[in-house]
Structure formats: structure tokens, C-alpha cells
Amino acid sequence: MTNVFICFIVACVSSVFAAGVETAKILASVDADPPETTTKDEPVAANITLNKKDTGFRGIWYQIRYTGDAGKYVYKYSGGLGTYCTRHTPLAVYRPEVDKTFFCYGGTSPTSNFQLWHMVAEFDHQTGQVSMPTLLLDKKTNNAHDNPTMSVDADGHIWIFSTSHGTRRPSYIHKSKRPYNIDAFELIPSTKIDENDNVVPFTNFSYFQPWSDGATGFSAFLTIYRDPVHRTIQFMRTTDGVNWSKPQRISIAGRGAYQISAQHGKKLVSAFNYHPTGEKEQGKIDVDWRTNLYMVQTLDNGQTWQAVDGTPVTLPMTDDDYLTTPMLVRNYMTPSWRNVYLTDVNFDEDGNPIVMYVTTYGATPGPDGGPRHIELARWDGTQWLFSVIADCDHAFDGGSIYVEADGTWRVIAALGPNAPQPYGTGGEVSQFVSENRGATWTKLMDMTANSPYNHSHVRRPVNAKEDFYAFWADGHSRQPSESNLYYADKAGNVTQLPRGNE
């Protein structure tokens, strides 16, 4: 792995917490899942905004669901999850007006690997330097599901959306005080139209995915818990970032869904899956039996919706049509059930959507859920085509897919089986390329090797420029540890960002 000097000394020494006492502390305090009840939207505290400069880059360590097998895989998934999860997008945006990439992530304090701080930084492509990050707020949790997302409006203001896992904590919206500047943000007191057509505070949202409309507004895909199903995926609009529309439900089938979205000009797409209820599908229940692949698109900011072939659809998808809707890309329930974990959405040279995702035979870590594959679904204008990019060893392996001007399709992903902690989240970072529009794939290079921790959740900036092409975090996937942040250029050179004073 090549470390690049970027205006300050890179911290390279890693240390690992002892598993015993620290693990017990984390198991006792981490949110396993959002609560079953929905709280009322309430105004947020004005003093939440900190606007402080930090001294370095420290990612949050997080785990979910102890497996009961401390000697092997320990957690359902875990590690350095500062760039988690794929349903949080965008995390970075390149703006040619200032030749900078702005990015956000889930950081932590110098005295804890588990105190979630929302951080914002920038990479200057003219100087090759990364700024010291701005501490926007303390999210008052150790749950990486509360990581931020971002967008940049046409005037250059940077917007940070501080999400929440379920309803037990508030969500926040911030806007930079000056265009293309991360030094200071202001809290935006936002409202939405509720189901009774009342204007109410907009202070709770999960998995928020904001896309700039080219002016001062945004289209956003998001999740609301228990409205009316456990994970209701939705779409909202705003013309000013302050006043948000009444949410449109995309799917209320089963117990909900996960979605990832992308933007290509005026086209907005959502790829999503399906979570059956406990009484359906051979007893498979909820989040650990996510399956199937769907896609829906809008060309007019949500006024109308279509399948990718242009067939009009009526939202939301329900239990009556989840196997017959034209939004169905592929049925993974038969002939042999496979779980579907969405990883990234992009567009080919013609503006057709492509979806990268992981399929497994179960959610449990270890060999029993295999074989696992990183797969690709690509719409060629008339039909969906499918291919396997690579084998992997964990449901939360994966990364990002790039479509380049010369016709190369590139995947940068963190995956096993040569991971520092095999069958853990992520692994070493590798590049794969396709010269035939995703039909076949070749491994081009390993970008990391002999790492002490697993790398995970490699993320692609919007309009990525080749010298800040991907970024991610690392962390031990068996026990609590520190987590470092990294970025890489298109050629595969990797830079570890400095941890700063601790």
C-alpha cells in the first residue's frame, strides 16, 4: 500500500482494544434495532451545532448483533464503519467550480472509538491536500446507522443531513454559511407535510439520500420506521431545503425494504429489495431475509413513476403485486432463496441504470451462508442482463462501481477471502475492470495487503475525480478497535489520513 504525503504527517501506528471489558461495554450500549414505536416530530435543540476543527481523522467502530460465538465471527457485522452504509449516499461530492471534493463521515472523539461525531472535510485537487475536518455535531450515540449524508446546491452551499436509526433520536439538517466552505454550518429548521396535510417539523429520517436538483432544491429518498411497515421507503422534494413535501411511499410490501438511489440528469432511480413478513415465505422474517431486486424511476421529480422500460407504475408497491410489478428486476426467492444486499447504483454511457449487490444464502457470518457473490444487474435498453463481478465472504462486502469515459467499467471493493479477519465485514481493497460493459470482469490489482484490520464500505464521490476516486474506513471485525480513514486515486494508490492528536 502506497502512502502519499499530503501536507501533514500520516499516522501509521494502530492499536487494538482488549476484547473483554470493552466488548461487554459495547454490547450493552449499542442499538440492536430501532424501537417498535414511532415518536412525534419535535423541534431540535439550537445548540447542537459545534463548528469545531478537529486535529485528524478517526472513524467510528460499530457492531450489530452478537452471534453468541465469541471464538469465531462474534458479530453479524462490525468494524470501522465511518463510511457505512450503502443506503447513506452521497457521502462525497466533487465540484469543478472550486476543483474540490467535499466529503462527510462518521467520526469519533480522541478518547472513544464509539462516540459518533459528524465530520466534514475537503480534498483540494489543485494542492493534493486534505483539510482538517470540521466537527459539525455530536450525534449522542454510538450507532453508525446515524452517519451523515451530504449534497451541494447550485450556489455551492454544502448541506449535511444527519440521519437517525429509527425514531429514538432526532435528525438534523445543516447548510454551510458560505459557498464551498466547510468551516461553519447553520442549523436549518425544516418542515414537512404530514399524512394529514399538516405542516410539522421535519426532524426524523433514516437512510437519507439527497440529490441536488440543479438549483437550490433537492429530491431525496429516505426511510421512515413504522409508517405503516417497519421500514417504509419514501421519496420527498424541496425547492429550498427548508420546506419539504408530503412523502411518497415507494413500497409497503412485507415488512418494508432497503433502497439505494442515484441521479443521472433529470433521471432519479431507486433500487430496492423486499423483506417478507413472519408468516410468509417459509417462515423467513424481516431484515435477515431481504430478497429480490426492484427498480423504479422518475423523470419529473416524483410527479410520475415508471419501471426502467417506461411502463407507468402506481406507488407504493404492496403485498398484492410484489411478484408481478414491472419494477421487479429479478426474483431471488425461487428456485433457491438468496438474500440481496444492495451496494451501489450507477449509469452506463447511455444513461441506463446498473446495480451492484451481494447475494448470499443467509445473513449469518461464516461459511454457512456461502457461496456469496458481488453481482451486477445492467439494463441495456431492452432487457436486464446479469453477471458476477467477484466472490466474497460476507454479506456486507462490496464497494462502488465506476463507468469511465474510455468505456472501462471499474469496481473498487473491500472483500475476502484474503481478509485480515476472514468472514468479517469487508477485507482487503481490490480493483476489478470490465471492457465489455459489465458482461465479464477481471481482477486488476490489490490496493491493500497485509492489513491489520478489515477495510470496508468503499464509497464513490459524485462526479469522482481520479485523484480522490474512493474513500473508506478500516477496523477490526472481531473486537472493538480504532478505525482509520483512507482515500485512493484511480491508479490504486492509497493514502491513510492522519489520526491527529489523541
Stockholm file with secondary structure:
# STOCKHOLM 1.0

chainA/1-502         MTNVFICFIVACVSSVFAAGVETAKILASVDADPPETTTKDEPVAANITLNKKDTGFRGIWYQIRYTGDAGKYVYKYSGGLGTYCTRHTPLAVYRPEVDKTFFCYGGTSPTSNFQLWHMVAEFDHQTGQVSMPTLLLDKKTNNAHDNPTMSVDADGHIWIFSTSHGTRRPSYIHKSKRPYNIDAFELIPSTKIDENDNVVPFTNFSYFQPWSDGATGFSAFLTIYRDPVHRTIQFMRTTDGVNWSKPQRISIAGRGAYQISAQHGKKLVSAFNYHPTGEKEQGKIDVDWRTNLYMVQTLDNGQTWQAVDGTPVTLPMTDDDYLTTPMLVRNYMTPSWRNVYLTDVNFDEDGNPIVMYVTTYGATPGPDGGPRHIELARWDGTQWLFSVIADCDHAFDGGSIYVEADGTWRVIAALGPNAPQPYGTGGEVSQFVSENRGATWTKLMDMTANSPYNHSHVRRPVNAKEDFYAFWADGHSRQPSESNLYYADKAGNVTQLPRGNE
#=GR chainA/1-502 SS CCCCCCSSCCCCCCCBCCHHHHHHHHHHHSCCSCCSSCCCCCCCCGGGCCCEECSSCCBCEEEEEECSCTTTTCEEEEEECTTCCTTSCCSEEEETTTTEEEEEEEECCTTCSSSCEEEEEEEETTTTEECCCEEEEECSSCCGGGCEEEEECTTCCEEEEECCSTTSSCCEEEEESSTTCCSCEEECCCEEECTTSCEEECCCCEEEEEEECSSSCEEEEEEEETSSSTEEEEEEEESSSSEECCCEEEECSTTBCCEEEEEETTEEEEEEEECCCTTSGGGCCGGGGCEEEEEEEESSTTSSCBCTTSCBCCSSBCTTTTTTCTTEEECCSSSSCCEEEEEEEEECTTSCEEEEEEEESCSSSSGGGCCEEEEEEEECSSSEEEEEEEEESSTTCEEEEEECTTSCEEEEEEECSSCSSTTSSCBEEEEEEESSTTSSCEEEEESCCSCSSEEEEEECCBTCBTTBCEEEEEECSSSCBCCCEEEECTTCCEEECCCCCC
#=GC SS_cons         CCCCCCSSCCCCCCCBCCHHHHHHHHHHHSCCSCCSSCCCCCCCCGGGCCCEECSSCCBCEEEEEECSCTTTTCEEEEEECTTCCTTSCCSEEEETTTTEEEEEEEECCTTCSSSCEEEEEEEETTTTEECCCEEEEECSSCCGGGCEEEEECTTCCEEEEECCSTTSSCCEEEEESSTTCCSCEEECCCEEECTTSCEEECCCCEEEEEEECSSSCEEEEEEEETSSSTEEEEEEEESSSSEECCCEEEECSTTBCCEEEEEETTEEEEEEEECCCTTSGGGCCGGGGCEEEEEEEESSTTSSCBCTTSCBCCSSBCTTTTTTCTTEEECCSSSSCCEEEEEEEEECTTSCEEEEEEEESCSSSSGGGCCEEEEEEEECSSSEEEEEEEEESSTTCEEEEEECTTSCEEEEEEECSSCSSTTSSCBEEEEEEESSTTSSCEEEEESCCSCSSEEEEEECCBTCBTTBCEEEEEECSSSCBCCCEEEECTTCCEEECCCCCC
//
